Amino acid sequence: MKKIFPIVLLLVTTVCYGQQTKPNDKEKEDIDKVCDNVMKLFTGYKVHDALELLKQRTVIPVASIDTLEVQIAAFLHR
């Protein structure tokens, strides 16, 4: 689990700060809510749900998130 936290933190940071333009207050609130929800899902070990939510709101390619999901699953099932 210790190795997953930096990965999750990187993903959430990418979602939160990877925007092309500076978000207005409403967009910032929405981004903060998504980041909070992703982190809650991860801390509840709902990895699939967290990554699905992340796919909807990130600039990261979907294929990269799918690969990450496989890697996280393999790590958790050791």
C-alpha positions as CSV (number, residue, x, y, z in Angstrom):
1,M,0.0,0.0,0.0
2,K,2.9,2.3,0.7
3,K,3.9,2.2,-3.0
4,I,0.4,2.9,-4.2
5,F,0.1,6.2,-2.4
6,P,2.7,8.1,-4.5
7,I,1.0,6.8,-7.6
8,V,-2.4,7.9,-6.4
9,L,-1.0,11.3,-5.3
10,L,0.6,11.8,-8.8
11,L,-2.7,11.0,-10.5
12,V,-4.7,13.3,-8.3
13,T,-2.2,16.0,-8.8
14,T,-2.4,15.6,-12.5
15,V,-6.2,15.8,-12.4
16,C,-6.2,18.8,-10.1
17,Y,-3.4,20.8,-11.7
18,G,-3.2,19.4,-15.2
19,Q,-5.7,21.9,-16.6
20,Q,-4.8,23.8,-19.8
21,T,-6.2,27.0,-18.5
22,K,-6.6,28.5,-15.1
23,P,-10.0,27.4,-13.8
24,N,-12.5,29.8,-12.4
25,D,-13.9,29.4,-8.9
26,K,-16.8,27.0,-10.0
27,E,-14.4,24.8,-12.0
28,K,-11.9,24.8,-9.1
29,E,-14.7,23.6,-6.8
30,D,-15.6,20.9,-9.2
31,I,-12.0,19.7,-9.6
32,D,-11.6,19.7,-5.8
33,K,-14.7,17.6,-5.4
34,V,-13.5,15.1,-8.0
35,C,-10.1,14.9,-6.3
36,D,-11.7,14.4,-2.9
37,N,-13.9,11.7,-4.3
38,V,-11.1,9.9,-6.0
39,M,-9.0,9.9,-2.8
40,K,-12.0,8.6,-0.7
41,L,-12.5,5.8,-3.2
42,F,-8.8,4.9,-3.1
43,T,-8.7,4.9,0.7
44,G,-11.8,2.6,0.7
45,Y,-9.9,0.2,-1.6
46,K,-12.4,0.9,-4.4
47,V,-9.6,1.2,-6.9
48,H,-11.8,0.4,-10.0
49,D,-14.3,3.1,-9.1
50,A,-11.6,5.6,-8.3
51,L,-9.9,5.1,-11.7
52,E,-13.2,5.2,-13.6
53,L,-14.0,8.6,-12.0
54,L,-10.4,9.7,-12.8
55,K,-10.9,8.6,-16.5
56,Q,-13.8,11.0,-16.8
57,R,-11.9,14.1,-15.6
58,T,-8.3,13.7,-16.5
59,V,-5.9,14.6,-19.3
60,I,-4.1,11.3,-18.8
61,P,-4.7,8.8,-21.6
62,V,-7.3,6.1,-20.8
63,A,-4.9,3.4,-21.8
64,S,-2.4,4.6,-19.2
65,I,-5.1,4.5,-16.5
66,D,-6.1,1.0,-17.5
67,T,-2.4,-0.1,-17.3
68,L,-2.2,1.5,-13.9
69,E,-5.3,-0.4,-12.7
70,V,-3.7,-3.7,-13.7
71,Q,-0.5,-2.8,-11.9
72,I,-2.4,-1.8,-8.7
73,A,-4.5,-5.0,-8.8
74,A,-1.4,-7.1,-9.1
75,F,0.3,-5.2,-6.2
76,L,-2.7,-5.6,-4.0
77,H,-3.1,-9.3,-4.6
78,R,0.5,-10.3,-3.7
